[in-house]
């Protein structure tokens, strides 16, 4: 729970609009928090509003492969928690700081910096299980009830500064400092109690899910040792998540008492780290040159070839990328990550027939894969196969929840095949999820102007329009 307490304080006055970065976060009016606890619906509404703000500020990782992995890992842990009925949303925050957080309604964000600094999947899973424990134990509600008398008037600035590490102006910083100073002892008391409980329960979740229960204390220990190197410039993990020698010792003792039924580390974990590494790299050609020199030190050749395939793709060196991905595909002909990379390279090399064959094979093997659906749909739209794109997306949404990337692709495909009403309907939902409420309303109003819309679709449009108009009123 790296920024959990600070975010709890923030929630007391969510309806106060303050500028953070270049945008204003507009959260729903959910009534007087002093009147009692938030309902599950209200918590979810707050979490969804936070997600819209994060998207509006381009802070959520969009890579469908990374999204699928963190979702899969998160729900593997949830399945072994005490509260499996709680809906969760796991996502990666595009931020190189070492941090993670739990937000209302089961929203759990993991910063890219934390994923990259973790050394094993058990360490990463330990952080996520810790956050899950905060939600299952309702620490947010308990903290909010205890702090409801303490007013914070810089809600958005505090959110940006404390939750996702964004800069705020000097006025906001002063207000934050004053508020937190007034709540110092309260913060310490609740953080200690909640962190200890989350450690205890999180380790249990970790072990029950087949991970090494020592992954959590191991990560804490490395961060505690690293703190000596930072001086006054502590990473967010250390400044908002108190790691003490006693806490590490207690969590290690707890972990050692739990019987270990450790599963083999997911082979996707190091590949995800490779994707994030390449994504953040600014001098890609220099990276390639340096990485090749380490080839003898890298025991896992799959990681070596995958990293260089991605790096060469980013550098526009598709022939070189193809050489590396061919090695991977030869040994792993059904691997989603390798085959998607192969298909993308083939497309870049204008070998669209072969790329299409790869995607078709993947769709047959994994018909409801989110990552494959997104990449294949993009390919179909790029190669003017609009009807196939629409059909692929339609089949997927009949069995899975429609997310923001699927909405945009659906809108594009609908527009290309003349389903204009649907195109505006999906575009409206896409804009709303991106925090652009007025644009969303405009698109839905346009959708209702088409006379040949069937009753079922019209009803869905009107329902969404009503919801968005209510949100717009709350945002004023």
ZAMARGU-4260 file (C-alpha; in steps of 0.2 Angstrom, whole numbers, plus 5000, padded with zeros to 4 digits):
<rodrens>
0) 5000/5000/5000 | 5012/5013/4994 | 5001/5028/4993 | 4986/5020/5000 | 4984/5031/5016
5) 4987/5048/5007 | 4974/5043/4994 | 4962/5039/5008 | 4964/5057/5014 | 4961/5063/4996
10) 4944/5054/4995 | 4936/5065/5008 | 4934/5079/4996 | 4935/5072/4979 | 4922/5084/4972
15) 4934/5099/4973 | 4942/5103/4956 | 4960/5108/4956 | 4972/5108/4942 | 4986/5095/4941
20) 4997/5094/4926 | 4987/5102/4912 | 4970/5094/4916 | 4957/5095/4929 | 4950/5079/4937
25) 4931/5079/4939 | 4925/5066/4951 | 4907/5061/4954 | 4897/5069/4968 | 4893/5054/4979
30) 4886/5064/4994 | 4893/5068/5012 | 4907/5056/5017 | 4903/5060/5035 | 4886/5052/5034
35) 4893/5034/5033 | 4903/5022/5023 | 4904/5021/5005 | 4894/5008/4996 | 4902/4996/4984
40) 4894/5005/4970 | 4901/5022/4976 | 4918/5015/4978 | 4918/5008/4961 | 4912/5024/4954
45) 4926/5033/4962 | 4939/5021/4955 | 4932/5022/4938 | 4933/5041/4939 | 4951/5039/4944
50) 4954/5028/4929 | 4946/5041/4917 | 4958/5054/4924 | 4973/5043/4922 | 4969/5039/4904
55) 4965/5058/4901 | 4983/5061/4906 | 4990/5046/4896 | 4997/5037/4912 | 4990/5020/4908
60) 5000/5007/4899 | 4991/5003/4882 | 5001/4988/4877 | 4988/4973/4876 | 5001/4960/4880
65) 5007/4969/4896 | 4989/4972/4900 | 4984/4954/4898 | 4999/4948/4909 | 4996/4960/4924
70) 4977/4955/4923 | 4981/4937/4923 | 4993/4938/4937 | 4981/4949/4947 | 4967/4937/4946
75) 4978/4922/4949 | 4981/4930/4966 | 4963/4936/4969 | 4957/4918/4966 | 4967/4913/4982
80) 4961/4928/4993 | 4947/4929/5006 | 4936/4939/4994 | 4934/4933/4977 | 4918/4941/4973
85) 4925/4959/4973 | 4928/4965/4956 | 4946/4970/4952 | 4954/4980/4939 | 4973/4978/4937
90) 4983/4990/4926 | 5001/4996/4923 | 5005/5015/4926 | 5017/5022/4914 | 5029/5029/4927
95) 5047/5024/4930 | 5045/5027/4949 | 5045/5012/4960 | 5027/5012/4966 | 5010/5003/4967
100) 4993/5008/4974 | 4976/5002/4978 | 4961/5013/4974 | 4942/5012/4978 | 4932/4998/4970
105) 4946/4986/4967 | 4957/4996/4956 | 4976/4991/4958 | 4990/5000/4948 | 5008/4995/4947
110) 5021/5007/4940 | 5032/5001/4926 | 5047/5006/4937 | 5042/4993/4951 | 5040/4979/4938
115) 5057/4983/4931 | 5066/4983/4947 | 5058/4967/4954 | 5070/4952/4952 | 5057/4938/4952
120) 5039/4935/4948 | 5036/4931/4967 | 5042/4949/4971 | 5030/4957/4959 | 5016/4945/4965
125) 5020/4950/4983 | 5017/4968/4979 | 5001/4964/4971 | 4995/4952/4984 | 4999/4966/4997
130) 4988/4978/4988 | 4974/4965/4986 | 4975/4963/5005 | 4971/4981/5008 | 4955/4980/4998
135) 4949/4963/5006 | 4952/4971/5023 | 4943/4987/5018 | 4957/4998/5025 | 4952/5012/5014
140) 4935/5013/5022 | 4942/5011/5039 | 4955/5025/5036 | 4942/5037/5028 | 4930/5035/5043
145) 4944/5039/5055 | 4950/5054/5045 | 4933/5062/5039 | 4936/5077/5050 | 4952/5082/5041
150) 4948/5092/5026 | 4960/5092/5010 | 4956/5106/4998 | 4968/5102/4985 | 4961/5085/4979
155) 4967/5084/4962 | 4985/5090/4966 | 4986/5078/4980 | 4980/5064/4969 | 4993/5068/4956
160) 5007/5071/4968 | 5004/5057/4980 | 4996/5043/4970 | 5004/5044/4953 | 5019/5055/4957
165) 5015/5070/4945 | 5022/5087/4948 | 5010/5101/4956 | 5013/5119/4958 | 5020/5128/4973
170) 5003/5133/4980 | 4997/5115/4979 | 5013/5108/4987 | 5011/5120/5002 | 4993/5115/5005
175) 4998/5097/5004 | 5012/5099/5016 | 5001/5108/5029 | 4987/5095/5028 | 4999/5080/5030
180) 5008/5089/5044 | 4992/5090/5053 | 4988/5072/5051 | 5006/5065/5054 | 5002/5054/5070
185) 4986/5048/5062 | 4995/5043/5047 | 5008/5034/5057 | 4995/5025/5067 | 4985/5019/5053
190) 4999/5015/5041 | 5007/5004/5054 | 4991/4994/5058 | 4986/4992/5040 | 5003/4988/5033
195) 5006/4974/5046 | 4989/4967/5042 | 4991/4968/5023 | 5009/4960/5025 | 5001/4945/5035
200) 4987/4942/5023 | 4996/4946/5007 | 5010/4933/5011 | 4996/4920/5013 | 4988/4925/4997
205) 5005/4924/4989 | 5009/4906/4995 | 4991/4900/4992 | 4994/4905/4974 | 5009/4895/4971
210) 5022/4909/4973 | 5037/4910/4985 | 5030/4918/5001 | 5047/4926/5004 | 5045/4936/4988
215) 5037/4950/4998 | 5050/4952/5012 | 5064/4949/4999 | 5058/4964/4989 | 5055/4974/5005
220) 5073/4970/5010 | 5081/4975/4994 | 5072/4992/4995 | 5077/4995/5013 | 5096/4992/5008
225) 5094/5003/4993 | 5088/5017/5003 | 5106/5020/5009 | 5110/5025/4991 | 5096/5038/4989
230) 5100/5051/5002 | 5086/5063/5002 | 5079/5058/4986 | 5070/5042/4991 | 5060/5033/4978
235) 5041/5033/4980 | 5041/5016/4987 | 5052/5021/5002 | 5045/5038/5005 | 5027/5032/5006
240) 5029/5014/5011 | 5038/5013/5028 | 5050/4998/5027 | 5059/4994/5044 | 5071/4980/5050
245) 5057/4974/5061 | 5044/4974/5048 | 5055/4964/5036 | 5060/4952/5050 | 5041/4949/5054
250) 5036/4946/5036 | 5051/4934/5034 | 5046/4924/5049 | 5028/4923/5043 | 5034/4917/5026
255) 5045/4904/5032 | 5031/4896/5043 | 5020/4894/5028 | 5022/4877/5018 | 5029/4881/5001
260) 5020/4874/4985 | 5030/4884/4973 | 5025/4884/4955 | 5038/4887/4941 | 5040/4905/4937
265) 5029/4911/4923 | 5040/4912/4907 | 5030/4927/4903 | 5037/4938/4917 | 5055/4941/4910
270) 5047/4944/4893 | 5036/4957/4900 | 5051/4965/4908 | 5059/4965/4891 | 5044/4974/4883
275) 5044/4987/4896 | 5063/4990/4895 | 5062/4992/4876 | 5047/5004/4878 | 5056/5016/4889
280) 5073/5015/4879 | 5076/5032/4871 | 5093/5028/4862 | 5088/5011/4854 | 5102/5009/4843
285) 5115/5011/4857 | 5104/4999/4867 | 5106/4986/4854 | 5124/4988/4852 | 5127/4986/4871
290) 5114/4972/4873 | 5123/4961/4860 | 5139/4962/4870 | 5130/4954/4885 | 5124/4939/4874
295) 5136/4927/4883 | 5130/4932/4900 | 5112/4929/4896 | 5107/4911/4900 | 5089/4912/4894
300) 5091/4913/4875 | 5072/4916/4873 | 5074/4933/4882 | 5090/4937/4872 | 5081/4935/4855
305) 5065/4942/4861 | 5073/4958/4867 | 5083/4960/4851 | 5068/4957/4840 | 5058/4971/4849
310) 5073/4983/4849 | 5076/4980/4831 | 5058/4983/4827 | 5058/4999/4837 | 5073/5005/4827
315) 5065/5001/4811 | 5077/4986/4807 | 5063/4974/4803 | 5075/4961/4793 | 5086/4960/4809
320) 5071/4958/4820 | 5064/4944/4809 | 5080/4934/4811 | 5078/4934/4830 | 5059/4931/4830
325) 5062/4916/4818 | 5073/4908/4831 | 5060/4910/4844 | 5045/4904/4833 | 5055/4888/4827
330) 5056/4882/4845 | 5039/4889/4851 | 5027/4889/4837 | 5012/4892/4848 | 5019/4906/4859
335) 5007/4921/4859 | 5021/4934/4861 | 5033/4927/4848 | 5019/4924/4835 | 5012/4941/4837
340) 5029/4949/4835 | 5032/4938/4820 | 5015/4944/4812 | 5019/4962/4816 | 5036/4961/4807
345) 5029/4952/4792 | 5016/4966/4790 | 5030/4979/4791 | 5039/4970/4778 | 5024/4970/4767
350) 5021/4952/4768 | 5003/4953/4773 | 4997/4936/4767 | 5009/4927/4778 | 5005/4939/4793
355) 4987/4935/4790 | 4990/4917/4791 | 4999/4919/4807 | 4985/4928/4815 | 4972/4916/4809
360) 4982/4902/4817 | 4983/4911/4833 | 4964/4915/4833 | 4961/4896/4831 | 4972/4892/4846
365) 4967/4906/4857 | 4950/4913/4851 | 4947/4924/4866 | 4964/4931/4869 | 4963/4950/4872
370) 4981/4953/4865 | 4978/4943/4849 | 4961/4951/4846 | 4968/4969/4847 | 4983/4966/4837
375) 4974/4956/4823 | 4960/4969/4823 | 4973/4983/4820 | 4981/4972/4806 | 4964/4969/4798
380) 4960/4988/4798 | 4977/4993/4791 | 4975/4980/4777 | 4957/4986/4773 | 4949/4970/4779
385) 4935/4980/4787 | 4922/4966/4788 | 4933/4954/4795 | 4939/4966/4808 | 4921/4970/4813
390) 4917/4951/4814 | 4932/4948/4825 | 4928/4962/4837 | 4910/4956/4837 | 4914/4939/4842
395) 4926/4944/4855 | 4914/4956/4864 | 4900/4943/4865 | 4911/4933/4877 | 4922/4947/4885
400) 4920/4964/4893 | 4923/4978/4881 | 4938/4989/4886 | 4944/5006/4879 | 4955/4999/4865
405) 4941/4987/4859 | 4929/5002/4859 | 4940/5012/4847 | 4943/4998/4836 | 4925/4994/4835
410) 4921/5012/4831 | 4934/5012/4817 | 4928/4995/4810 | 4909/5000/4811 | 4913/5016/4802
415) 4922/5008/4788 | 4907/4996/4784 | 4894/5009/4785 | 4887/5005/4802 | 4888/5024/4806
420) 4876/5023/4822 | 4887/5010/4830 | 4903/5019/4825 | 4897/5035/4835 | 4890/5024/4849
425) 4907/5016/4852 | 4916/5032/4849 | 4906/5040/4862 | 4910/5027/4875 | 4928/5028/4870
430) 4928/5047/4873 | 4919/5045/4890 | 4932/5032/4896 | 4946/5044/4891 | 4938/5057/4902
435) 4931/5068/4888 | 4912/5068/4894 | 4906/5082/4883 | 4914/5074/4867 | 4905/5058/4872
440) 4888/5066/4874 | 4891/5075/4857 | 4894/5058/4848 | 4879/5049/4856 | 4868/5063/4851
445) 4874/5061/4833 | 4871/5043/4834 | 4853/5046/4839 | 4850/5056/4823 | 4851/5042/4812
450) 4833/5036/4808 | 4837/5017/4803 | 4844/5013/4821 | 4835/4997/4828 | 4826/4999/4845
455) 4839/4989/4855 | 4853/4999/4849 | 4844/5016/4852 | 4839/5010/4870 | 4858/5007/4874
460) 4863/5024/4867 | 4849/5033/4877 | 4855/5024/4893 | 4873/5029/4890 | 4868/5047/4886
465) 4858/5048/4902 | 4873/5042/4912 | 4885/5054/4903 | 4874/5069/4906 | 4873/5065/4924
470) 4891/5064/4925 | 4893/5081/4916 | 4882/5089/4929 | 4893/5082/4943 | 4908/5089/4934
475) 4902/5107/4934
</rodrens>
